[in-house]
Amino acid sequence: MKIKKRKRKFKVGSNITIKHVANIELNTNELITLKNKSSEYDITKKSWGYYATPSINMRLRNNGFLTAIIKNKSTKNKFIVLVDKKKKILFKNYINKENIKVIKWLKN
């Protein structure tokens, strides 16, 4: 694994600033875990690509996340998002402000 620290900021959506803080290069079968105070999220590099999320119906749910496919109505770009169950109102406010619609909630 290689980690390269980055210092860059850029704007997205309606004046949201994103801070790019690092690039991480994984080798095959390496995993990184992103953590905060109440949850964790894994990304695993495979020879054919990546497991971009832990299991939707088990680990994500057990860590308090809901999974959805969303679409930006303006650009037509689609994304997979993980929404903290305790912050669904913040997510709803965000998608309304950013002109995004939920295509599908992914459940069991």
C-alpha atoms as one frame of an Amber mdcrd trajectory, in Angstrom:
protein
   0.000   0.000   0.000   1.176   3.519  -0.819  -0.260   6.680   0.744   0.377
  10.080  -0.797  -0.887  13.077   1.151  -2.704  15.685  -0.908  -3.719  19.271
  -0.257  -6.343  20.392  -2.691  -9.810  21.873  -2.467 -12.512  22.112  -5.114
 -16.130  23.149  -5.342 -19.015  20.865  -6.308 -22.770  21.285  -6.463 -24.223
  24.425  -4.961 -21.056  25.784  -3.376 -19.843  22.707  -1.461 -16.076  22.547
  -0.882 -14.397  19.133  -0.965 -10.920  18.657   0.552  -8.791  16.011  -1.150
  -6.444  14.826   1.630  -4.771  11.633   0.333  -4.353   9.121  -2.465  -4.137
   5.481  -1.375  -2.851   2.824  -3.760  -3.785  -0.706  -2.691  -2.303  -3.973
  -3.867  -4.510  -6.987  -4.658  -6.333  -8.363  -1.601  -5.525  -5.346   0.568
  -8.282  -3.621   2.532  -8.594  -0.175   4.087 -11.150   0.770   6.729 -12.506
   4.294   7.026 -13.701   5.015  10.560 -15.567   7.635  12.504 -16.845   7.578
  16.091 -19.842   5.353  15.401 -19.179   3.365  12.212 -16.679   1.953   9.761
 -16.477   1.380   6.012 -14.181  -1.009   4.086 -12.782  -0.909   0.557 -10.974
  -4.004  -0.748  -8.739  -4.227  -3.827  -9.139  -7.417  -5.876  -7.310  -8.571
  -9.009 -10.446  -7.765 -11.062 -11.288  -4.400  -9.435 -12.701  -3.430  -6.016
 -15.258  -4.343  -3.451 -16.403  -0.734  -3.098 -18.631  -1.408  -0.090 -19.036
  -4.004   2.625 -22.136  -6.194   2.298 -25.242  -4.023   1.870 -27.572  -6.377
   3.723 -25.252  -7.121   6.656 -22.163  -5.047   7.553 -23.410  -1.710   6.212
 -26.778  -2.180   7.876 -25.117  -3.267  11.135 -22.933  -0.133  11.017 -26.009
   2.081  10.651 -25.941   2.779   6.912 -28.675   2.689   4.285 -27.566   2.248
   0.661 -29.113   4.023  -2.320 -28.526   4.718  -5.986 -29.030   8.411  -6.710
 -29.032  10.556  -9.848 -28.141  14.199 -10.310 -31.097  15.552 -12.291 -28.959
  18.198 -14.038 -25.877  16.214 -15.070 -27.567  12.776 -15.180 -24.582  11.335
 -13.255 -25.424   8.372 -11.004 -23.850   7.510  -7.650 -24.078   4.886  -4.924
 -24.377   6.546  -1.515 -24.352   5.328   2.064 -26.672   7.269   4.337 -26.327
   7.238   8.108 -29.706   6.008   9.426 -29.611   8.723  12.088 -29.058  11.452
   9.478 -31.792  10.743   6.915 -33.222  14.265   7.350 -29.830  15.800   6.508
 -29.656  13.550   3.444 -33.163  14.565   2.365 -32.229  18.242   2.712 -29.041
  17.644   0.713 -30.710  15.887  -2.228 -33.437  18.538  -2.392 -30.874  21.371
  -2.416 -28.579  19.658  -4.930 -31.333  18.624  -7.390 -30.779  14.900  -6.822
 -33.312  12.082  -6.823 -33.153   8.651  -5.255 -33.465   6.035  -7.994 -33.597
   3.092  -5.594 -32.938   2.208  -1.972 -30.977  -1.066  -1.911 -32.318  -3.381
   0.791 -32.107  -7.062   1.708
